[in-house]
């Protein structure tokens, strides 16, 4: 009986009959027809229940079968595809209402889908889920309510069992950037084409000259040696260079309380984690070594820069476990750890957030020391909600006052960039939504300029 429900059509007809019976007290001639209609309603309801609860086809798993299909893990901050397959083994078409018990973290009550599934056919329902926190998400049962063409009774089917799915840093975003990089289409997501200044320092080979090669790359000595044979008398050769490889790229993620601020549901820490995964993958594609270091009030996890098979999976597992701390970040401990454990000159990309100039100046001595031994890029975040507020026209004197204060905070962010640049430290002030593309732009710029 727990699967048996009466539909709204049944209660509508029953309500009309009750109203008719009330009128029949005044018009007795209506009583008999209404009693006949009431009997027909009971018979149709019994017939409808017999259709829904009758025996199913031989060899079928049941009158109706449903299953949920999703990946073994979800990507944080990305739209993840979920599919529901409904298979109808009744001898007639059924109208279905499907309710998926999604994890409570999504706080959604609208995952309800209506469909008509023909007899012997399969219907597929597609929808998307966007998690904004890493961790374990538990999916419940798949509830399907089936109604026959009569439409008076509804039968509930429940499929599956509780399913735990972990939410990892956005590997979907990483694969998207990887495919664009392979097909040289990174400009589609805001990554700029960087003009190379001169040659990199790593010589690869000597090859024959072809029209369009830089004449400055001509190797006259090798050309003269080849000219001793008649068939190569007019053949020019050029030096061919390639990007320097095996350079170390470390992403340093601040897990302090300043990284807990949310934008579009995603915390700054999660934005930094997603960007770290993508930048590390791009660095590996460029034949560099990718490493990771997390820090807060004390040193966190260090993954040495490597380029071995499976290294990206190791980074993914470490990033999955990171959580925000609630104390102030200790940059002195970070400097000590870098000095003792990262001996080779590397590109250090620090993901942090400075709200005021004084907050940055407290950490400036340690940043300057890091910049002496490494190529340092400090990445911090623009408050996009503050920018939207500044772009809204002021209607009252109070609005003017509030916008003046907001402009002061925005100006301090720009002053932080100038102050860091003054000491030879590269700085990137970026909206959280554009963090990945802007960070990749800086990495490619450093590669093109040969700064590392």
LUMZADO-235188 format. One line per 3 residues: their letters; for each residue x, y, z of C-alpha. Coordinates in Angstrom, 3 decimals, decimal comma. Layout:
<atoms>
A) X Y Z  ...
</atoms>
This chain:
<atoms>
XXX) 0,000 0,000 0,000  2,966 2,342 0,390  3,288 2,471 -3,388
XXX) -0,452 3,174 -3,997  -1,570 6,784 -4,569  -4,731 8,379 -5,938
XXX) -4,268 11,116 -8,518  -5,674 14,617 -8,576  -8,003 13,521 -11,412
XXX) -9,656 11,026 -9,043  -10,194 13,669 -6,357  -11,540 16,137 -8,926
XXX) -14,161 13,657 -10,127  -14,971 12,669 -6,541  -15,379 16,330 -5,572
XXX) -17,785 16,914 -8,447  -19,808 13,858 -7,362  -20,012 15,111 -3,768
XXX) -21,215 18,474 -5,013  -23,781 16,706 -7,216  -25,062 14,619 -4,316
XXX) -25,562 17,784 -2,283  -27,612 19,221 -5,142  -29,522 15,901 -5,322
XXX) -31,142 16,714 -1,971  -32,942 19,548 -3,778  -33,387 17,712 -7,095
XXX) -34,090 14,016 -6,252  -34,103 13,032 -9,937  -30,287 13,487 -10,022
XXX) -29,636 10,949 -7,284  -29,760 7,754 -9,395  -27,512 9,032 -12,237
XXX) -24,990 10,276 -9,693  -24,981 6,898 -7,959  -24,305 5,233 -11,314
XXX) -21,384 7,620 -11,938  -20,055 6,867 -8,464  -20,174 3,151 -9,215
XXX) -18,349 3,723 -12,512  -15,663 5,704 -10,662  -15,120 2,787 -8,267
XXX) -14,948 0,287 -11,144  -12,530 2,454 -13,171  -10,336 2,931 -10,122
XXX) -10,198 -0,822 -9,559  -9,467 -1,376 -13,267  -6,709 1,243 -13,199
XXX) -5,131 -0,383 -10,143  -5,300 -3,756 -11,883  -3,466 -2,334 -14,917
XXX) -0,675 -0,851 -12,823  -0,287 -3,762 -10,415  -0,916 -6,562 -12,865
XXX) 1,729 -9,081 -13,985  4,603 -7,732 -16,104  6,023 -9,185 -19,293
XXX) 7,896 -12,456 -19,044  11,638 -11,996 -18,698  11,391 -8,316 -17,756
XXX) 12,825 -6,921 -14,472  9,391 -5,499 -13,661  6,647 -3,328 -15,154
XXX) 8,927 -0,301 -15,056  12,681 0,015 -14,589  14,773 3,093 -13,864
XXX) 18,397 3,863 -13,150  20,555 6,900 -12,531  23,832 7,230 -14,436
XXX) 26,604 9,598 -13,325  30,364 9,534 -13,017  32,308 7,983 -10,160
XXX) 33,184 11,521 -9,029  31,854 15,048 -9,563  33,801 18,169 -10,512
XXX) 33,593 21,070 -8,076  32,365 24,340 -9,564  31,428 22,735 -12,917
XXX) 28,164 21,504 -14,413  28,123 17,712 -14,082  25,835 15,680 -16,338
XXX) 23,371 13,233 -14,780  21,177 10,889 -16,823  18,070 8,920 -15,781
XXX) 16,977 5,960 -17,918  13,345 4,822 -17,757  12,318 1,514 -19,433
XXX) 8,606 0,737 -19,852  7,611 -2,967 -19,863  3,864 -2,305 -19,578
XXX) 1,643 -3,084 -22,568  0,581 0,563 -22,714  2,233 3,975 -22,501
XXX) 2,619 5,461 -19,027  2,958 9,005 -17,806  5,782 9,282 -15,277
XXX) 6,878 11,776 -12,675  10,489 11,187 -11,627  11,900 12,599 -8,383
XXX) 15,622 12,118 -7,819  16,872 12,233 -4,218  19,981 14,359 -4,777
XXX) 22,458 15,191 -1,941  21,344 17,746 0,615  24,342 19,982 -0,192
XXX) 22,611 21,192 -3,363  19,569 22,486 -1,435  17,320 21,920 -4,427
XXX) 13,683 20,796 -4,386  13,013 21,088 -8,106  14,620 17,868 -9,372
XXX) 11,303 16,589 -10,717  10,734 15,506 -14,317  7,578 14,543 -16,183
XXX) 7,655 12,277 -19,241  5,553 9,899 -21,332  7,241 6,534 -21,904
XXX) 5,853 4,407 -24,727  5,396 0,670 -24,285  8,650 -1,235 -24,825
XXX) 10,640 1,998 -25,167  13,378 3,705 -23,155  13,213 7,376 -22,215
XXX) 16,308 9,312 -21,125  16,211 12,359 -18,842  19,265 14,637 -18,706
XXX) 20,007 17,296 -16,099  23,049 18,926 -14,507  24,319 19,487 -10,975
XXX) 26,886 22,094 -9,931  28,499 21,415 -6,540  30,321 24,269 -4,833
XXX) 32,071 22,353 -2,044  34,430 19,416 -2,097  33,606 16,330 -0,048
XXX) 31,331 13,302 -0,004  27,863 13,638 -1,549  25,237 10,928 -0,963
XXX) 22,519 10,282 -3,555  19,347 8,599 -2,355  16,723 6,546 -4,188
XXX) 15,223 7,210 -7,592  11,439 7,611 -7,214  9,261 7,114 -10,300
XXX) 5,471 7,596 -10,145  3,676 5,850 -13,035  0,139 6,576 -14,254
XXX) -1,847 4,569 -16,809  -4,006 6,137 -19,572  -6,992 5,996 -17,176
XXX) -5,206 8,371 -14,842  -6,963 7,662 -11,545  -4,264 5,679 -9,725
XXX) -0,531 6,310 -9,434  2,032 3,633 -8,562  5,403 4,488 -7,040
XXX) 8,550 2,633 -8,035  11,856 3,072 -6,174  15,156 2,102 -7,766
XXX) 18,776 1,923 -6,681  20,243 2,487 -3,265  22,223 5,166 -1,465
XXX) 25,290 6,081 -3,530  28,250 8,108 -2,243  30,018 10,207 -4,875
XXX) 33,090 12,340 -3,982  33,353 15,889 -5,319  36,895 16,603 -6,541
XXX) 38,520 19,797 -7,833  37,231 20,608 -11,283  38,836 17,951 -13,479
XXX) 36,235 18,858 -16,135  37,696 22,344 -16,360  41,182 20,814 -16,515
XXX) 40,215 18,530 -19,418  38,548 21,434 -21,212  41,729 23,513 -21,069
XXX) 43,807 20,470 -21,993  41,797 19,840 -25,159  41,982 23,506 -26,117
XXX) 45,750 23,489 -25,555  46,178 20,397 -27,742  44,202 22,007 -30,575
XXX) 45,805 25,465 -30,056  42,461 27,042 -29,143  43,240 28,445 -25,687
XXX) 42,294 31,891 -26,995  38,654 30,714 -26,874  38,729 30,927 -23,063
XXX) 40,695 34,185 -22,773  44,284 32,892 -22,912  46,232 35,385 -25,007
XXX) 48,767 34,654 -27,691  52,146 35,710 -26,310  54,698 37,197 -28,683
XXX) 58,064 35,629 -28,063  60,980 37,946 -27,402  64,068 36,393 -29,023
XXX) 64,956 32,729 -28,640  64,768 30,537 -25,608  68,102 29,254 -24,320
XXX) 67,555 25,594 -25,207  68,941 24,535 -28,607  67,239 21,518 -30,218
XXX) 68,662 20,825 -33,693  69,914 22,161 -37,032  67,469 21,790 -39,908
XXX) 67,185 22,977 -43,540  65,978 26,514 -44,120  62,397 26,943 -45,344
XXX) 60,768 30,196 -46,498  59,438 32,081 -43,501  62,236 31,141 -41,080
XXX) 63,942 33,952 -39,239  67,118 34,858 -41,197  68,849 35,652 -37,908
XXX) 68,686 31,937 -37,050  70,858 30,970 -40,054  73,869 28,877 -39,064
XXX) 76,528 30,052 -41,515  79,238 27,679 -40,293  77,034 24,615 -40,761
XXX) 75,913 25,959 -44,143  79,545 26,314 -45,233  80,339 22,749 -44,176
XXX) 77,372 21,390 -46,148  78,400 23,389 -49,220  81,372 21,060 -49,809
XXX) 79,059 18,610 -51,618  77,568 19,658 -55,004  74,005 18,561 -54,178
XXX) 73,955 20,742 -51,024  75,835 23,731 -52,396  72,801 26,047 -52,211
XXX) 71,249 24,555 -49,058  70,947 26,859 -46,052  70,471 25,537 -42,523
XXX) 69,055 27,254 -39,460  69,270 26,687 -35,726  66,015 25,393 -34,280
XXX) 65,158 26,243 -30,674  62,505 24,881 -28,356  60,981 26,006 -25,100
XXX) 63,109 25,284 -22,094  61,892 22,160 -20,377  61,976 20,585 -16,944
XXX) 61,486 23,947 -15,213  59,794 23,794 -11,821  56,373 25,388 -11,312
XXX) 55,000 25,416 -7,759  51,470 26,508 -6,860  51,325 27,767 -3,266
XXX) 47,786 27,852 -1,867  46,920 29,967 1,140  44,361 28,135 3,318
XXX) 43,926 30,947 5,856  40,669 32,631 6,765  41,058 35,237 3,972
XXX) 40,390 32,448 1,435  36,991 31,529 2,855  35,143 34,398 1,150
XXX) 32,565 33,020 -1,355  31,821 34,263 -4,874  28,947 32,632 -6,803
XXX) 28,801 29,953 -4,114  32,445 28,912 -4,535  35,048 29,932 -1,935
XXX) 38,320 31,596 -2,937  40,129 28,461 -1,777  38,154 26,338 -4,245
XXX) 38,807 28,824 -7,046  42,529 28,558 -6,246  42,396 24,757 -6,105
XXX) 40,638 24,514 -9,489  43,126 26,937 -11,047  46,059 24,999 -9,550
XXX) 44,874 21,773 -11,157  44,560 23,416 -14,589  47,872 25,310 -14,393
XXX) 49,699 22,179 -13,242  48,280 20,230 -16,174  49,296 22,965 -18,652
XXX) 52,797 23,015 -17,132  53,090 19,247 -17,588  51,937 19,598 -21,210
XXX) 54,732 22,166 -21,660  57,180 19,526 -20,341  57,746 21,394 -17,080
XXX) 57,584 19,963 -13,569  54,520 20,788 -11,452  54,536 20,958 -7,668
XXX) 52,181 21,988 -4,879  52,471 23,492 -1,424  49,666 24,459 0,953
XXX) 50,114 26,699 3,973  48,157 28,493 6,689  49,179 29,238 10,289
XXX) 51,676 26,406 9,864  53,206 24,607 6,849  50,877 22,245 5,034
XXX) 51,310 19,532 2,442  54,263 19,680 0,022  54,237 17,737 -3,261
XXX) 57,686 18,052 -4,924  57,704 19,217 -8,528  57,850 16,206 -10,852
XXX) 56,760 15,078 -14,280  56,132 11,375 -13,792  53,163 9,329 -14,991
XXX) 50,372 9,606 -12,452  51,744 12,807 -10,914  48,623 14,777 -11,847
XXX) 46,469 12,182 -10,083  48,599 12,621 -6,973  48,051 16,382 -7,088
XXX) 44,303 15,812 -7,505  44,117 13,614 -4,408  46,036 16,138 -2,299
XXX) 43,890 19,052 -3,491  40,703 17,119 -2,706  41,567 16,985 1,004
XXX) 42,378 20,661 1,573  40,191 22,674 3,945  40,123 26,313 5,011
XXX) 41,724 27,220 8,333  40,485 29,988 10,611  43,767 31,527 11,807
XXX) 45,958 34,132 10,126  48,470 32,825 7,613  52,138 32,664 8,659
XXX) 54,254 33,779 5,667  57,434 33,457 7,705  56,868 29,709 8,046
XXX) 56,169 29,570 4,309  59,486 31,281 3,531  61,363 28,890 5,818
XXX) 59,787 25,846 4,188  60,514 27,083 0,655  64,105 27,922 1,546
XXX) 64,818 24,484 3,008  62,846 22,253 0,637  62,822 24,011 -2,757
XXX) 66,479 24,478 -3,672  66,192 24,918 -7,455  65,027 28,245 -8,892
XXX) 61,318 27,845 -9,623  58,202 29,721 -10,588  56,206 30,222 -7,389
XXX) 52,527 31,109 -7,886  51,047 32,175 -4,551  47,237 32,163 -4,382
XXX) 46,243 34,398 -1,503  44,109 37,458 -0,821  45,017 40,894 0,521
XXX) 42,139 43,199 1,394  44,245 46,160 2,562  47,646 47,596 1,803
XXX) 48,748 47,251 5,424  47,918 43,528 5,371  50,220 43,074 2,381
XXX) 53,005 45,187 3,881  53,146 42,886 6,920  54,044 40,012 4,601
XXX) 56,176 42,028 2,169  59,582 41,195 3,786  59,007 37,463 3,284
XXX) 57,743 37,946 -0,259  60,843 39,966 -1,125  63,101 37,220 0,219
XXX) 61,269 34,621 -1,861  61,621 36,800 -4,958  65,409 36,882 -4,563
XXX) 65,744 33,139 -5,144  62,681 32,391 -7,290  60,397 33,914 -9,883
XXX) 57,448 34,961 -7,720  53,883 35,667 -8,856  51,396 36,784 -6,201
XXX) 47,782 36,172 -7,242  44,995 37,807 -5,263  41,359 38,533 -5,924
XXX) 39,246 41,455 -7,011  35,957 41,869 -5,166  33,522 41,620 -8,076
XXX) 30,500 42,370 -5,885  32,186 45,597 -4,787  32,834 46,506 -8,429
XXX) 29,183 45,909 -9,330  28,145 48,120 -6,420  30,443 50,902 -7,647
XXX) 28,931 50,711 -11,139  25,408 51,212 -9,739  24,302 54,893 -9,900
XXX) 24,016 56,495 -6,465  20,452 57,560 -5,616  20,881 59,013 -2,111
XXX) 23,524 60,714 -0,016  24,026 57,466 1,882  24,761 55,677 -1,402
XXX) 27,366 58,294 -2,268  29,001 57,820 1,122  29,014 54,010 0,817
XXX) 30,410 54,127 -2,734  33,197 56,429 -1,570  34,213 53,888 1,063
XXX) 33,938 51,076 -1,486  36,142 52,978 -3,944  38,757 53,340 -1,208
XXX) 38,933 49,559 -0,824  39,116 49,059 -4,597  41,908 51,626 -4,844
XXX) 43,867 49,846 -2,127  43,807 46,667 -4,223  45,378 48,550 -7,122
XXX) 47,961 50,080 -4,791  48,954 46,589 -3,643  49,792 45,662 -7,246
XXX) 51,941 48,796 -7,657  53,709 48,208 -4,339  54,595 44,618 -5,218
XXX) 55,818 45,619 -8,672  58,002 48,284 -7,108  60,005 45,550 -5,377
XXX) 60,269 43,369 -8,458  57,455 40,998 -7,458  54,967 40,062 -10,160
XXX) 51,357 40,587 -9,087  48,042 39,557 -10,596  44,758 41,100 -9,452
XXX) 41,964 39,078 -11,016  38,232 38,418 -10,654  37,680 34,917 -9,211
XXX) 35,777 33,799 -12,315  38,761 34,632 -14,579  41,445 33,268 -12,274
XXX) 42,400 30,217 -14,354  42,739 31,997 -17,715  44,642 34,958 -16,240
XXX) 47,073 32,701 -14,357  47,781 30,639 -17,484  48,408 33,892 -19,374
XXX) 51,074 34,900 -16,871  52,715 31,466 -16,925  52,913 31,474 -20,730
XXX) 54,221 35,039 -20,661  57,035 34,061 -18,317  57,888 31,125 -20,599
XXX) 57,916 33,315 -23,692  60,122 35,966 -22,076  62,507 33,405 -20,648
XX) 62,251 34,809 -17,130  62,522 31,482 -15,352
</atoms>
